[in-house]
Amino acid sequence: VELSLPQDFSLSQSLVSYGHAALAPNSWTPGDSDPDDGGLFSRPLRCHDGEEEYAAVVRVHQQDGTLFVEWTDDPGPDGSVRWTDPEKSFVSQIRRCLRIDEDLSGFHELCPDARRRRWGRTYRSPTCWEDVVRTITNCNMQWPGTCDMNRKLCSALGTPLGSFPTPAEVARYEPDDLAGRCRLGYRAKWIRAIADLVVGGMLDLEGIERRVSGTPDERKDAEKQLRDLPGVGPFAHANILQLFGRTDVLPFDTETCRLWVEEHGASKEKKRRSDVMREAEAYYRARYPGHEWQAYWFDLWRNYEARRGAEGPRWTIPSRPGDESALSARSTKVTSQKAPRKKPRMGRRVSPPASNNGKCGRRRAALTSLSTQVMAPEKFINCSIKVGDKRINSDDGRNVVRLLYNGN
């Protein structure tokens, strides 16, 4: 399928413009001289054909003002090829994730640097469901951990062609099983709960996407629905809104503070973070009204590019494990080479017994500390140890350790 493109469209700039593009199952290989000329984006997508659903690997590349979307339809039971309506299958998903139909004229008027790069169509997922799940996996997590969770979501649940799981596929697993398979931790119960809402027909994410840019009443209702979703806090709420098409939101987090420290000389003190975020919000509201999200992310994305040493369109996806740190707040520490410290000889390590009320008093804590860090038992032979107001004499070091462990 061939799609005509706006003059300010660039496949590479639209694709490698947001961290979610680097997550499984996406793949991007830039062209040798020009990232767009010969660059190839591919990933498995799911398609509904009536009540039937199937998957195919979709490949996308750009040539001048035309975008080519290619895939091979599944053969039917009789071996014949099943041709689908492109606009009802994969093309509409590609249009969404690359924001092909988005008008950038207002933002480009305010930000000439972005216009020169044809930048502003920040990547999002082919479906609203995928956007919500990816956002939840990104909350309170270093970027390499987010990458790992999304790799496992595409590889550990038995999805066709390693595609991103659908709500129905996620709903087959109990939260504990989901957490174990995909290392989602406490996020598993939230993702499973949202999947249940979608499968049960109680949550229409596509309808919310339409309403977030509608009338004031529609916006208010859609925002409340998103805010009420399990696991959606202030950052996730604002981030889902931008993924659903809003350009006037600011999903600030610790990366905002890091950017403001590095680019604007803001304070590094944690207690000043709220002040830094208020200053950043005032900055973007005043200079880029209606396009705060695009302006903020353009600044932060260029910061990521500088850390990685290359513009986003020249990155390869999936990236090497070491490259994931470019999108992480955690910097690599450089330590001097020192001789390994000789470890003291230690006795057997034992876990302290749990108390009835689940707490550990001072005396028990002190005894536990002794019992789990004791020296070799022979060090206690023919010795006397005072514990509280008691004195223990023993010619057997193991008895001393046992007495300490039992709290006697």
VENRAWO-V577402 format. One record per run of one state. SS is the DSSP state (2 for helix, 1 for strand, 0 for the rest). FROM is the first residue (numbers start at 1). LEN is the number of residues. If there is no record, write none. Layout:
SS;FROM;LEN
SS;FROM;LEN
This chain:
0;1;1
1;2;3
0;5;6
2;11;5
0;16;3
2;19;4
0;23;4
1;27;3
0;30;7
1;37;1
0;38;2
1;40;10
0;50;2
1;52;12
0;64;2
1;66;5
0;71;4
1;75;1
0;76;5
1;81;1
0;82;4
2;86;3
0;89;1
2;90;9
0;99;6
2;105;6
0;111;1
2;112;6
0;118;10
2;128;11
0;139;4
2;143;13
0;156;4
2;160;3
0;163;4
2;167;4
0;171;4
2;175;8
0;183;4
2;187;13
0;200;5
2;205;7
0;212;4
2;216;12
0;228;6
2;234;10
0;244;10
2;254;11
0;265;5
2;270;18
0;288;4
2;292;17
0;309;3
2;312;3
0;315;2
1;317;1
0;318;3
2;321;7
0;328;18
1;346;1
0;347;15
2;362;11
0;373;2
1;375;1
0;376;1
2;377;4
0;381;2
1;383;5
0;388;2
1;390;5
0;395;2
2;397;9
0;406;3
